[in-house]
Amino acid sequence: MSDQAMNTFSMGRLLRPVRRIGSLLPTLLVMAALTGLAVAGHHYGWTIPKFSELAGRRSPSGPAWCDEHGVPEADCIACNADLMPKGTLYGWCGEHGVRECVLDHPELAQLAEPPGDLTADRQRARRALALRPRPKNDPGCKLSLRRIQFASKEAADKAGIDIGLVERGPLVETISATGEVVYDPTRVARLASRAAGTAWRVYKNVGDHVAEGDVLALIDAASAGRAKADLLQAVAQYRLAQQTIDRLKGLQGVVAGKRMLEAEAARNLAEASVRKSVQELQNLGLPVVLQEVFRYSEPELARRLRYVGVPSPLARRLGDKQGSANLVPVVAPRDGIVVRRNVVTGEVVDPSRMLFTVADTSTMWLVLDVKLEDARFLKLGQKVIFRSDGAEHADVGKLTWISTDVDVETRTVQARAELDNRDGHLRNEAFGAGEIVLREERDAILVPSSAVHWEGCCFVVFVRDKDWFTGRYKVIHTRSIRPGIETGEMTEVIAGLLPGEVVVTRGSGVLRAELLKGNLGAG
């Protein structure tokens, strides 16, 4: 065996005990932890640490101490209830879902002065509870009867207790839904030519504002020229037949009577032709009135028919040489904006092709997709707040329609609101987030969310005693509450607290531990 092999063999034998100790190290650490736990358990008698070790400290030379509650025995209100009587207990409030309800019994509130008339707060609570299901408390829970006492203000500060104020403030309760902005279909016109032909002139472009009656384009349609010629011919025949009748009225005899019948038949046929031609021109969108046809001479009628339907200013600009008698105008039927244009001068067009889309964008539709479980809270007239993607401000409208169908794929219900867009800031097919307002309160009761705790059977808040600074006993009351909605860092309190009360917002872990110890049994 070489020297190098001998050295390697010797080193392996030396490291073998080290590896063995390393493999046993986790087991040794677990055994050490269990030994420490056993020592601690023996030290505390296998009980939860007493509140005195958290809320106060025994003074070796001071008065007798209540180890269970961390205060001097002479001041312990838990052991000596007569020191600070709880007063009348009213039990469970079925209307508001809390014990010892301060809305019905305001004298229970920890306020220096009476709160005054609470009618508005009771009405607010009634509205909130009637609107939708709220978190509930167990009627059998009696945590609200518990009071936690500190030996001194300094002891509370040392335990990390921090406080906040129950306040009033505005509150808006909403349900969320995704939304899309679209044109109001009742304010959108998609325009085509009434007759096949050629785009002779195109006057409007995308983005142009138009008024009702403005000409967007002129179409050179041969059918319009034929209809005008047919009308002129029918009018001439009618007048000729009428003149024949007028001449025969003075004649008598069999021959005259026969010719009179023939003339009247010819007149009636000519009148039918006039009516037919007028109707054809009206079908093309040209405003020809039957009663006015016979008022003009044939040359005057021909002149008027040439540019019929074209506004007078434009007709004067066209003059007698530019335009033909075949022109059919495409006219804006309402005020709005040209949002689409699909034609250029010289193109061949027909009635099946959309040439322009004119939309009145002063009002836009907001189509919302509402979760099926939220649809039952929708009502017509509810306020809607919508913020489109990338927008700096929100738009406000009202709910005008709720669908009776459920989308088979998304399981949502569509609802519609109308948004004011007179300044034109909204865009068609823009997406965003919508909020449908279910309830608005100007003076809701609000508390910091960090003060509200769920203890397994009820929601509680720790309320500082009103005589904290002036009284002998430093007491925190446990109060059951009925929470509403959470907005940011604040939570609505439907019932259980009144404005002006002081609640614990930080350091409540010590207080909750005391509640837990009380539930498990002390010692």
Steps between C-alpha positions, in 0.01 A plus 500: 500500500635842404556783749218700341255211538608451861438868575154489340409186698614660828307823430180301429531322836545833678192665332270203560402606859441857382256382232321284754456796737372716208232245414383499862492881530126550401396238752707666771342841423145358522582336832641828631182687395277244671714525813461881497123467453482259792694740722272791399189288553616396842579862585150622404323194637392407146258798479463797264719791624303725724374836385704656783813419304359686197298791640685587818780404735486389858671735742679301775443775754157618380146396585363149454485412134238317291719270295208392284410849372826690544374774735503562876246277672329801656436647151413183307153556355489144367536354846297776668215585265357754745799727442374584150146366445404423143159649539189374320563233237255487210628188328460419133361757256318306230455802274868593477665165578720606795497468879451807716401715202606862540262612223203399713670568835744790448571516874723192448739696278832614645436869442551791737169655389174349373511448120170673426233383256600180320197474272708566188754232602226245558354579158844467344548161667158390376590593143833319518351181641211498253722552196700176501620225741753617761748310719318355798583444865408199712216597739655271760836674499563692822840651430341843520464449876878478543705791632878509500677704765849648510686593815579844362514708187872427482429127504266543200760703316763236573269232359501694169141619520418773248162658446283661233173691493163383372405760239230601257567521131358450152461147374412354161408135466532364149526184296774478240463409135706524185358733239527608137407835349309480170302734281133534585345293215194723501727795416703337223410523128664278240439660164497355150392632163132449419592415141786333315734741332831684531626721782495837320619713795601409860485795738557359852785314662549302822485726804290769334208633700178500303154637560170345403449553125866548408601336170778245547528398135321524164435181304451508124220245459341440160181372662446841659523672162253254349254551785517879455447469124208264553344751739532786251346285227214387723423859603493608132262218412279584794475863398427408137222266609358769728501753214314253279236453766459876538441539119246216485289635784320743260422235240195274493408182325603141489841567350582764759394270781724222377797732461433638849526152647822435309649831619408432861658152477818652355509758778459235766776292344727803489424581861591144599828538314566825689437328831728212403787731402461706814514184709815383320671829574392485865640147522834647396480741791411800284241729662242526220146586613210390277282801576776739391576331169206662319572847636791570268534528127689226321823707465484608867428145611796372301725760660388407848533128441859529380648558846209380711626388842819706471510797742462834326852634579659191348260505204596860425868410511444215256319731258342395172807345339680298769240258624283255312137416568605160637635622835379331819635648824614292800371712789578493873178402679613651831766710666820310572852412393609303196669202662542291183531582131525222241477685169709726279406706197456291187421170673209289385250454783177313561236489779663198669821688580533723806663828404496698825437445868379804693480476878370736763771454763357746752366196688678165510389162625692316771440124486593325825552130565373435852564179691191287524507499880505882501225547241225469761610831653456697176220753458421748226617850583799394711808718463788355300861618532725401211870553441629398159849359468754780512246769589582763759146548627186293538169540319165479674175373352181316592391143443238496222471130410560160661507192282275204570757262349811342648803457277549125459880527495587772751193451727457875521200729454525807280384838621510835326557858607507826305801729530519868411760555227434851378870580522585191294750343742350150487603258227295229335595146613712629789524260794520583869374432851152589615349536845125477548405695810266310730512736796647837588529627855625846591543432873584132534673377815857401414777335698859409404496152349786393727263536797253234378563135593318175432518279806338188360151580620465875455667817381644703787667834557687600814363829635686712752306597811372858499667564840842374389679819601283610793390171651682264727468195278667467158247284320455386138148380412435226247217606265326286241432685175329442166748601230395632163727559205872572510625805312875544497625503859156560652212263570136595530334410829129435446440451872709470817692828515422870515708794376740635759580165662867405520605158370823301505663494158839351580628262764173312520687169503539531880127560535405213271732269693317592819167421332635166384628418847159582641333267250739214578488551876765671709786294642 
